[in-house]
Amino acid sequence: MRNLSFTSVTMARTRRAISLLLAAGFGACVAAAQQAPGFDLNSLDRSVDPCVDFYKFSCGGWMKANPLPGDQARYGTFDQLQDHNREVLRKMLEAAEVDKPNRGPLNQKMGDYYYACMDQKAIDARGTAALKPDLDRIAALKSKKDLADLVAFLLRSGTPEFFNFSSEQDAKDSTQEIAGLDQGGLGLPDRDYYFKDDQKSKDERAAYVAHVTKMFELLGSSPADAAKKAQTVMEIETALADGSFDLVTRRDPEKVYHKMTVKELEMLGPDFDWPKFFRASGAPPIQSLDVSVPPFIKTLDGVIMKYSLDDLKTYMTWHLLNSNTEFLPEAFQQEHFNFYGKTLRGTKEMRPRWKRCVDLTDSQLPDALGKAFVEQTLGPEGKERTHQMVGEIEKAMEQDIQGLEWMSPKTKQEAEVKLQAVANKIGDKAHWLDYSTVKITREDALGDSERASAYEVQRQLNKIGKPVDKTDWEMSQPTVNAYYDPQENDINFPAGILQPPFYDNKMDNAVNYGAIGAVIGHELTHAFDDQGRQYDAKGNLRDWWTEMDAKAFEGLTDCLVKEYGNFTATGDVKVNGKLTLGENTADNGGLRISYMALKDMEAGKTPPPSGGFTDDQRFFLGWAQVWCQNQTPESLRQQALTNPHSPSPDRVNGAVENMPEFRRAFGCKEGQPMAPAKSCRVW
C-alpha cells in the first residue's frame, strides 16, 4: 500500500534518519479528546521479581489488561497514544469533509481526500477502471528501450519500479542536495526473505507466490496464467534481491555512498537509458549522483537483458497493483491483508477503513492535516519544557563525554564540538507546504493519491542541486515518533509526541526523566552510535576519531552486539545484535544520561518515596512503562529479521542490566538476570 508507515520518508532520508521506533511523547493538551494514558502502577505485575525480569514486573499488569486487538499485530502504550492522536485527526477530517462553500483550501484538500478514501462503495463500483490507464501504459510498452520513460512515469505517480530514486543530502558535503539512486523493487520485507532456507522462510515464499497469483486472478488473469505470472515476479525479485545489500551492510554509511557521474552510471547499467529516465522523472539536470549500491545496478542490468519484455511488464504490473491496493475494490484489500497482515504479521483482522484513511491522509497531505493538528493541540508549556529538558540532558551528555576513561582528549574535543552543534526541532514547522497545485476531488481516490504522490516526488526532486533546507521535516506533525538526523545533526520531536505517557505535568520528575528524558537522551546518543559517530558536527561523513579511540569504541560496542544477540525474539529467532546495535547503544546511553540529568537537577535532594517506590525506582519504572506492549510471534519474527530496534522486553531489560544504579535501586544481587556479572557500557 502507498506509504502507510508512520515513519515513512523518502529513500535517501530513510537511510540517515534514526527514529525511536514507534513513539515518544511530551505534555500538550489535546482539545476535544481524552488525554492519552500515562504512567500507572496498576500496570505492574508484583508477582514477578524485578531483578529477574524487570519488563514483566513493570508491564505484566498492563499486558493482561490490554489484550492484543484483532486488527493489530503489535499493540502497546505507543499505539495507545497513536490511537489517541488518530481520533483527534478523525474528528478534524470528518468536519473538513463536509462540502461547505466556506471551507478553506486546506480543509477542502484533506476533507475531500478523506471523503474519497472512505467512499468504499464508489471504489468498489469503479473496480479496476481507475488503474486501467496505468495498466494500459504498461501493456503498450513496445521495447526495452522505452522502459526508462515508463519507469519514470510510474515513479511520479507513486509506484517506484525496480529501484528508488530521489534527492538526498550529500554525505560528504552536508550543505548540498544531490540525486540519489538506491536498491528497491522487492515485494517481501527484505532481501534475506528470498534466501533464508529455514522452513518458515520457505513457507512464507510459497505464500507470497500464492498471494501474487490470487491478485493477478482478481485482476482478470486465468488461474494458470496468474500462477505463471507470479512465478515470473518471484524470479525477478529474487534476482534483484541477490544484488541488494543486506540490512547490516546498509548500516555502514561509507558502504552506501558512491558518488559518480551519469556516464559512470551508464557504464554500470548500459541496458537502461538513465539519461532518459532522469529527464522523464522531472529531475533537474544531473551531472553526478550517489549510487548507493553499485552491484544492484549491475544486477538490474542483467535482469533487463535476461527477461523478456512481457516478463518485465508482468513485474511492473504487479508492483503497480501492490502499491495501490487501498484504492481498489475490497477483494484486493482483503487479499493484500491476508498475506501482509495475517501471514507475515499474525494479525487477525483488517484495520477499520477510517483508520487506514486517516493514516493515508496524514501520509500524503502531511502539512494540511499537520498544520490543523498543531493549531489544535500544541501548547506552549510542553514545547517550552521540552527545550528545557533537552538543555539539561545535553549538559549531562557533556559531563558523560568528559568523564569517559576510554576516550582521548583530542576525540573528546571533537565530540564536544559536535554535541554543541546539535540543533533541536520541537513540535512545529517553520514553513508549511503549499498544496494549492494538488488537485483533490471527492470522486477519485486513486487519482487523489497519484496526484499527491506526484507533488511530493517533484518536491523532492526539485531539491537536487540546491542547498539543504534544514527546516524541512521527515515526519508529519501528528506522528508519534522522534528521530535524530546525523547529516543535519539535529533531534526532531513532532507535535504528535508531546503528551503522556512520555511526559505528564501531573507526574514527578523521576517518572518524566525515565520516560521522555530517556527518549531525548536516546536521540542525542544517536549522534555517537556506530553510525552517527561517523558524521562530524556539520553532518559530513568524516572520520574525526583517533585510531586508538575508534578501536576502543568498537570493542565496547561489541559487548552490546553479543549481549543483545543472545536475546530470543520469538521461538528460535534471536535478536540480531549487529542490526540493532545503533538503537541499543542509544537506549543504553539515553537512559544513563537522563539519570545523570535527573540527579543534577535534584542537586542531592532526593524526593521521598511515592506510591511505595523510591525516586530511583520510579525513574526506571518510567523507562519501562513506555515500552509495555503485546505482540504476535509472527510480528516479532519480522521485527527481528528486518527492524533495527530490539523487541520491547529486550530494550527494557537490556538497558537496565547495564546500569549499576538499577541494581542498587532494586537491591539486585550479582548473578541475577538483571544484574549479570559482566555488563556493557559505551556512553
VENPE-V521838 format. One record per backbone hydrogen bond with DSSP energy under -0.5 kcal/mol. NH is the residue of the N-H (numbers start at 1). CO is the residue of the C=O. If there is no record, write none. Layout:
nh=NH co=CO
nh=NH co=CO
This chain:
nh=3 co=1
nh=8 co=5
nh=14 co=10
nh=15 co=11
nh=16 co=12
nh=16 co=13
nh=17 co=13
nh=18 co=484
nh=19 co=17
nh=20 co=482
nh=27 co=503
nh=28 co=26
nh=28 co=498
nh=31 co=29
nh=31 co=376
nh=33 co=30
nh=43 co=40
nh=44 co=41
nh=45 co=57
nh=48 co=45
nh=50 co=48
nh=52 co=49
nh=53 co=49
nh=57 co=53
nh=58 co=54
nh=59 co=55
nh=60 co=56
nh=61 co=43
nh=62 co=43
nh=63 co=59
nh=64 co=60
nh=65 co=61
nh=66 co=62
nh=72 co=69
nh=75 co=630
nh=77 co=628
nh=80 co=76
nh=81 co=77
nh=82 co=78
nh=83 co=79
nh=84 co=80
nh=85 co=81
nh=86 co=82
nh=87 co=83
nh=88 co=84
nh=89 co=85
nh=90 co=86
nh=91 co=87
nh=92 co=88
nh=93 co=89
nh=94 co=90
nh=95 co=91
nh=96 co=92
nh=97 co=93
nh=98 co=95
nh=100 co=98
nh=103 co=100
nh=108 co=104
nh=109 co=105
nh=110 co=106
nh=111 co=107
nh=112 co=108
nh=113 co=109
nh=114 co=110
nh=115 co=111
nh=116 co=112
nh=117 co=113
nh=118 co=114
nh=119 co=115
nh=120 co=118
nh=123 co=119
nh=124 co=120
nh=125 co=121
nh=126 co=122
nh=127 co=123
nh=129 co=126
nh=131 co=128
nh=132 co=128
nh=132 co=129
nh=133 co=129
nh=134 co=131
nh=135 co=131
nh=136 co=132
nh=137 co=133
nh=138 co=134
nh=139 co=135
nh=140 co=136
nh=141 co=138
nh=146 co=143
nh=147 co=144
nh=150 co=146
nh=151 co=147
nh=152 co=148
nh=153 co=149
nh=154 co=150
nh=155 co=151
nh=156 co=152
nh=157 co=153
nh=158 co=155
nh=159 co=154
nh=160 co=158
nh=163 co=161
nh=164 co=182
nh=166 co=180
nh=168 co=178
nh=170 co=173
nh=170 co=176
nh=173 co=170
nh=176 co=173
nh=177 co=466
nh=178 co=168
nh=179 co=288
nh=180 co=166
nh=181 co=290
nh=182 co=164
nh=184 co=162
nh=193 co=190
nh=194 co=191
nh=195 co=192
nh=196 co=192
nh=202 co=198
nh=203 co=199
nh=204 co=200
nh=205 co=201
nh=206 co=202
nh=207 co=203
nh=208 co=204
nh=209 co=205
nh=210 co=206
nh=211 co=207
nh=212 co=208
nh=213 co=209
nh=214 co=210
nh=215 co=211
nh=216 co=212
nh=217 co=213
nh=218 co=214
nh=219 co=215
nh=220 co=216
nh=220 co=217
nh=221 co=216
nh=226 co=222
nh=227 co=223
nh=228 co=224
nh=229 co=225
nh=230 co=226
nh=231 co=227
nh=232 co=228
nh=233 co=229
nh=234 co=230
nh=235 co=231
nh=236 co=232
nh=237 co=233
nh=238 co=234
nh=239 co=235
nh=240 co=236
nh=241 co=237
nh=242 co=238
nh=243 co=239
nh=243 co=240
nh=244 co=241
nh=250 co=246
nh=251 co=247
nh=251 co=248
nh=252 co=249
nh=253 co=251
nh=255 co=252
nh=256 co=252
nh=256 co=253
nh=257 co=254
nh=260 co=289
nh=262 co=287
nh=265 co=261
nh=266 co=262
nh=267 co=263
nh=268 co=264
nh=269 co=265
nh=272 co=269
nh=274 co=272
nh=277 co=273
nh=278 co=274
nh=279 co=275
nh=280 co=276
nh=281 co=277
nh=282 co=278
nh=282 co=279
nh=283 co=278
nh=284 co=461
nh=287 co=285
nh=289 co=260
nh=290 co=179
nh=291 co=258
nh=291 co=289
nh=292 co=181
nh=292 co=290
nh=296 co=293
nh=297 co=293
nh=298 co=294
nh=299 co=295
nh=300 co=296
nh=301 co=297
nh=302 co=298
nh=303 co=299
nh=304 co=300
nh=305 co=301
nh=306 co=302
nh=307 co=303
nh=312 co=308
nh=313 co=309
nh=314 co=310
nh=315 co=311
nh=316 co=312
nh=317 co=313
nh=318 co=314
nh=319 co=315
nh=320 co=316
nh=321 co=317
nh=322 co=318
nh=323 co=319
nh=324 co=320
nh=324 co=321
nh=325 co=322
nh=327 co=324
nh=328 co=325
nh=332 co=329
nh=333 co=329
nh=334 co=330
nh=335 co=331
nh=336 co=332
nh=337 co=333
nh=338 co=334
nh=339 co=335
nh=340 co=336
nh=341 co=337
nh=342 co=337
nh=343 co=338
nh=344 co=339
nh=345 co=341
nh=346 co=342
nh=347 co=341
nh=348 co=70
nh=349 co=70
nh=355 co=352
nh=356 co=352
nh=357 co=353
nh=358 co=354
nh=359 co=355
nh=360 co=356
nh=361 co=357
nh=362 co=358
nh=363 co=359
nh=364 co=360
nh=365 co=361
nh=368 co=365
nh=369 co=365
nh=370 co=366
nh=371 co=367
nh=372 co=368
nh=373 co=369
nh=374 co=370
nh=375 co=371
nh=376 co=372
nh=377 co=373
nh=378 co=374
nh=379 co=377
nh=383 co=379
nh=384 co=380
nh=385 co=381
nh=386 co=382
nh=387 co=383
nh=388 co=384
nh=389 co=385
nh=390 co=386
nh=391 co=387
nh=392 co=388
nh=393 co=389
nh=394 co=390
nh=395 co=391
nh=396 co=392
nh=397 co=393
nh=398 co=394
nh=399 co=395
nh=400 co=396
nh=401 co=397
nh=402 co=398
nh=403 co=399
nh=404 co=401
nh=412 co=408
nh=413 co=409
nh=414 co=410
nh=415 co=411
nh=416 co=412
nh=417 co=413
nh=418 co=414
nh=419 co=415
nh=420 co=416
nh=421 co=417
nh=422 co=418
nh=422 co=419
nh=423 co=489
nh=425 co=423
nh=425 co=491
nh=426 co=424
nh=427 co=425
nh=427 co=493
nh=435 co=433
nh=438 co=435
nh=439 co=437
nh=440 co=438
nh=448 co=444
nh=449 co=445
nh=450 co=446
nh=451 co=447
nh=452 co=448
nh=453 co=449
nh=454 co=450
nh=455 co=451
nh=456 co=452
nh=457 co=453
nh=458 co=454
nh=459 co=455
nh=460 co=456
nh=461 co=457
nh=462 co=458
nh=463 co=460
nh=464 co=461
nh=465 co=177
nh=466 co=463
nh=468 co=175
nh=470 co=468
nh=472 co=469
nh=479 co=476
nh=481 co=479
nh=483 co=492
nh=484 co=18
nh=485 co=490
nh=486 co=16
nh=486 co=484
nh=489 co=485
nh=490 co=485
nh=491 co=423
nh=492 co=483
nh=493 co=425
nh=494 co=481
nh=496 co=477
nh=497 co=494
nh=498 co=25
nh=498 co=495
nh=499 co=497
nh=502 co=499
nh=507 co=504
nh=512 co=508
nh=513 co=509
nh=514 co=510
nh=515 co=511
nh=516 co=502
nh=516 co=512
nh=517 co=512
nh=518 co=513
nh=519 co=515
nh=520 co=516
nh=521 co=517
nh=522 co=518
nh=523 co=519
nh=524 co=520
nh=525 co=521
nh=526 co=522
nh=527 co=524
nh=528 co=525
nh=529 co=526
nh=533 co=529
nh=534 co=531
nh=535 co=532
nh=536 co=540
nh=539 co=536
nh=541 co=171
nh=542 co=534
nh=542 co=540
nh=544 co=542
nh=550 co=546
nh=551 co=547
nh=552 co=548
nh=553 co=549
nh=554 co=550
nh=555 co=551
nh=556 co=552
nh=557 co=553
nh=558 co=554
nh=559 co=555
nh=559 co=556
nh=560 co=556
nh=561 co=557
nh=562 co=558
nh=563 co=559
nh=564 co=560
nh=565 co=561
nh=566 co=562
nh=566 co=563
nh=567 co=564
nh=569 co=567
nh=569 co=573
nh=570 co=573
nh=573 co=570
nh=574 co=572
nh=575 co=567
nh=577 co=575
nh=580 co=576
nh=581 co=578
nh=583 co=644
nh=584 co=580
nh=585 co=581
nh=586 co=582
nh=587 co=583
nh=588 co=584
nh=589 co=585
nh=590 co=586
nh=591 co=587
nh=592 co=588
nh=593 co=589
nh=594 co=590
nh=595 co=591
nh=596 co=592
nh=597 co=593
nh=598 co=594
nh=599 co=595
nh=600 co=596
nh=601 co=597
nh=602 co=598
nh=603 co=599
nh=604 co=599
nh=605 co=602
nh=606 co=604
nh=610 co=613
nh=613 co=610
nh=618 co=614
nh=619 co=615
nh=620 co=616
nh=621 co=617
nh=622 co=618
nh=623 co=619
nh=624 co=620
nh=625 co=621
nh=626 co=622
nh=626 co=623
nh=627 co=624
nh=628 co=625
nh=630 co=75
nh=632 co=73
nh=635 co=345
nh=636 co=632
nh=637 co=633
nh=638 co=634
nh=639 co=635
nh=640 co=636
nh=641 co=637
nh=642 co=638
nh=643 co=639
nh=650 co=647
nh=651 co=647
nh=652 co=648
nh=653 co=649
nh=654 co=650
nh=655 co=651
nh=656 co=652
nh=657 co=653
nh=658 co=654
nh=658 co=655
nh=659 co=656
nh=660 co=658
nh=662 co=659
nh=663 co=659
nh=664 co=660
nh=665 co=661
nh=666 co=662
nh=667 co=663
nh=668 co=663
nh=671 co=672
nh=671 co=675
nh=672 co=669
nh=674 co=51
nh=675 co=672
